Amino acid sequence: MTRPGVKTAVRDRLPAGVRVRPAEPADLPACARIWRDGINDYLRRLNQREIPDDLAAISRLHAHLLATDPGMFLVAVRGELVVAFGAAARRDDLWFLSMLFVVPGEQGAGVGRALLEQILPADGDPVLATATDSQQPISNALYAAYGMVPRMPLLSLVGRPVGPEPFGAFPAGVAAVPFEDLAAEDHRELAGAVDAIDREVAGFAHPADHRFLRLEGRRGFLFRAGERVLGYGYAGESGRVGPIAVRDEGLLAPALGHVLAAVEPRGASAMWVPGLADRAVVPLLRAGFRLDQFPVLLCWTRPFADFRRYVPISPGLL
């Protein structure tokens, strides 16, 4: 998808006094504050609960994106003040816009569009995708104009299961093995098996993101029947659940039930579940989870994943 002249024309669209440059580690605290302030600005207008001031988790995600895709993490500055940032991740043939935020006082002046055009891939034909708030029609229209049309909701589900019954059990012969319990020889094959499942189910492999999840304290489980690997799933004591990928959609509910039971969180469990994954949504609601927040809209230029079999990490990192 070639976009001739996009990057050279960007500076002509920027407001006077604003320039775009690559992000640096020292910019990340400002990016975290812009993320918080941008979200709270519209939540306040909707009389919704604002997100808290604890920016540690989003700062670690920003640092991860800067480490894996430094050329696609840009900031817009006025003088030395960061007023906007955008970050994308390239995973195999998927280009995913993770973040695009502008401080409220600079919105509507073309800064966001200029950042987006600078980050977009200039050649090749990758799948373009992003996740947007359903209550942001201007942003949704901007991304759709570049082919990233809203296709499916991601539902925020929060709670703890009242019991295992809604999720069902694994079929006979299927076992869930914690990553840390795998033998040394299995560890050597783990990365390849997980990459193969990701490419089959999610449409892309992302080993760097798996490493990031483990550093974040999420425990991984491998689901297998004998030597055949059928899927994997993650959950952490923080309460975050995902990603989960299974080769057979009938395994999604038991896999979800297993990680919820195996990792006791400090509070509630929380995850973003694709609207197509009814094998996860229905048992979660029956188990006592509730829908929380407005749905997020997952947007793409062309299909790339089977979301009946995949629960992503988050709207910011599939």
C-alpha angles and dihedrals in degrees: 000000000000118000105188116204096005097123096041092051096050098087090056090061097050121101116253112282096020123110134175124230138160114282120251129202090256089061095059098087089054091048090053091052092048089051091052096043094045093053094042091050093066096033088058091054089051092049089241129145111275122232114254127255094249101114099168097105096046090046090055090050090051090050090051092051091048090051096048100036109018093159091060099048108088136167131205113219135190103205101319095329117106107226101169142005140193130194131184134180127215114210113174105301094346122097108192124190102217102176138008115166135160126191109256094247093057098044120118094030098097098260094122094049091048092052091047093052091049092053098043115104109263097208143011122052109267124161108262116214142161141163120236137183110262089223092061107081094166092056091043091054092048093054093042090055087063092049097265095123120179106258109161141011124244107212122213109222122186133180144066126277117257088210143338097257099094091057099049126209132287115264116264112285096026115116133185112221122188111236090236091057095056117113119251093257091051091052089060089057097039097085093051093047093049092047090052092051092047093052092047097045108022098028095237140057120232111179092160089059091051089054090049091052092053091049087052089058100254112146118224128215128195117214113207145155107217105310095340113102111217101177148307139237140193136209132165139203087246086071097249114136126196174107100071122172126177132177092219117045088216087071095057097086096045090046090051092047091051098053091045091054097039097054116049109205126214089241134347125344118243135188143158110239125192115243089233091059096084088154085070103031097053098049091043092055091044089050092058104267118140134214108252129191126355116306119264117230117230110212131192144163094228135356116281109157141041100236091185085075104032134072108188130223095248141310087275098051120025 
